[in-house]
Amino acid sequence: MDFVSSAQLTPIGDAIAALGFHRAGNARQFDHADTQWYLEFPPGPVAFGHLQVRDDDVLVLETDYGPLRIVTPTQIIMDRMAAYAHWNDNPSLDQAIMVAKRQDVDWPALYEWAERDGIDAVEIDKLKSRAG
């Protein structure tokens, strides 16, 4: 899970150590012995390919600790398709398909984003077809 933050990694690590997470080497990732999932804290701003996302373009969940901004399923697919297109990362394509199969996708926005980001619309067609 990615949590975009401008905070330094040391205070983040100190805060989540009580939950059992430990920093994985010098990376921005934190592992936990009891789960296959890891946490990553990339720096902001939130962006998918060349699209920088404004704060008001994401969902906001109000918590006792302050607002938590959550990207949409379409934005998650943008992120995964950017990784697939730019680094030929097949697991990212698989992840985009999994999200598209289970969530509502704003297909027109995804096609528009792909065009602006230089990703061939054929790749989005293939994703849409495989998502069913």
Phi and psi in degrees as a GROMACS rama.xvg file:
@    title "Ramachandran Plot"
@    xaxis  label "Phi"
@    yaxis  label "Psi"
@TYPE xy
-98.8874  134.297  ASP-2
-125.795  103.28  PHE-3
-70.7046  127.163  VAL-4
-150.109  145.734  SER-5
-93.1846  -0.798276  SER-6
-71.8069  153.488  ALA-7
-70.6542  153.095  GLN-8
-69.5296  -30.5168  LEU-9
-62.555  -49.8431  THR-10
-65.8591  -32.5896  PRO-11
-62.97  -47.7462  ILE-12
-60.0953  -41.5276  GLY-13
-61.6703  -40.1233  ASP-14
-69.5163  -37.0068  ALA-15
-96.8597  -3.27399  ILE-16
-61.5234  -36.2546  ALA-17
-63.1691  -21.1014  ALA-18
-89.0101  -3.17054  LEU-19
97.0542  9.76661  GLY-20
-91.232  142.076  PHE-21
-133.381  142.65  HIS-22
-65.2937  135.323  ARG-23
-90.6391  88.7072  ALA-24
66.5953  -135.127  GLY-25
-96.9099  5.6934  ASN-26
-74.6073  172.954  ALA-27
-87.9014  11.1127  ARG-28
-100.249  148.191  GLN-29
-127.936  126.06  PHE-30
-100.756  160.582  ASP-31
-134.454  132.53  HIS-32
-64.05  -24.2909  ALA-33
-96.1017  7.99056  ASP-34
-147.618  152.99  THR-35
-80.6412  -12.4146  GLN-36
-84.0867  152.595  TRP-37
-132.72  161.975  TYR-38
-106.092  140.954  LEU-39
-130.888  144.387  GLU-40
-124.365  74.8093  PHE-41
-71.6985  153.049  PRO-42
-74.5246  156.553  PRO-43
-79.6988  177.353  GLY-44
-79.9487  165.265  PRO-45
-68.1487  127.186  VAL-46
-148.234  149.214  ALA-47
-126.84  106.045  PHE-48
64.623  -127.536  GLY-49
-91.3271  -2.93253  HIS-50
-85.165  112.115  LEU-51
-88.0328  130.853  GLN-52
-97.5327  127.855  VAL-53
-76.4946  154.126  ARG-54
-55.4995  -36.3582  ASP-55
-81.9047  2.68241  ASP-56
-100.887  13.8982  ASP-57
-126.523  159.198  VAL-58
-71.9895  148.187  LEU-59
-123.072  126.618  VAL-60
-108.05  116.88  LEU-61
-78.4012  129.654  GLU-62
-124.405  170.706  THR-63
-63.2711  -18.7886  ASP-64
-102.245  2.41611  TYR-65
120.137  178.79  GLY-66
-72.624  142.522  PRO-67
-117.734  116.019  LEU-68
-88.3526  132.314  ARG-69
-124.114  128.276  ILE-70
-73.7507  156.82  VAL-71
-82.558  162.798  THR-72
-55.897  -38.583  PRO-73
-63.0017  -40.2782  THR-74
-67.6905  -36.0435  GLN-75
-61.2083  -43.5214  ILE-76
-63.6191  -39.497  ILE-77
-57.0055  -46.0814  MET-78
-60.2981  -46.8913  ASP-79
-68.684  -38.9106  ARG-80
-70.1  -32.3082  MET-81
-64.184  -43.5578  ALA-82
-63.6916  -41.3298  ALA-83
-63.9921  -47.2008  TYR-84
-70.8745  -40.4573  ALA-85
-87.7316  -26.507  HIS-86
-122.165  6.75648  TRP-87
53.5361  43.1255  ASN-88
-91.7789  92.6834  ASP-89
-59.8512  -37.5789  ASN-90
-58.7332  -31.4751  PRO-91
-66.1064  -38.8299  SER-92
-62.6699  -44.4251  LEU-93
-58.2381  -40.8914  ASP-94
-66.7874  -39.9282  GLN-95
-61.8082  -41.3782  ALA-96
-63.4349  -44.0567  ILE-97
-59.7773  -42.8981  MET-98
-65.3174  -45.9317  VAL-99
-63.9794  -30.078  ALA-100
-71.9307  -26.919  LYS-101
-110.516  -10.617  ARG-102
-129.998  159.479  GLN-103
-72.5537  133.22  ASP-104
-118.368  135.749  VAL-105
-86.2673  85.4156  ASP-106
-60.5894  -43.1453  TRP-107
-58.4332  -41.1695  PRO-108
-65.6869  -36.2541  ALA-109
-67.336  -42.2493  LEU-110
-64.1313  -41.519  TYR-111
-63.0458  -44.1471  GLU-112
-60.9956  -45.9957  TRP-113
-59.4634  -42.8032  ALA-114
-62.2988  -46.2907  GLU-115
-65.0598  -30.8431  ARG-116
-91.8719  1.82243  ASP-117
77.8009  24.0374  GLY-118
-100.206  127.869  ILE-119
-60.5896  132.284  ASP-120
-59.2109  -23.4046  ALA-121
-60.1104  -35.0912  VAL-122
-65.7531  -38.4103  GLU-123
-70.8832  -37.7477  ILE-124
-57.5137  -45.9197  ASP-125
-63.204  -42.3594  LYS-126
-59.4303  -48.3184  LEU-127
-61.297  -42.6623  LYS-128
-63.2607  -44.6527  SER-129
-73.217  -23.2535  ARG-130
-77.9451  -21.1014  ALA-131
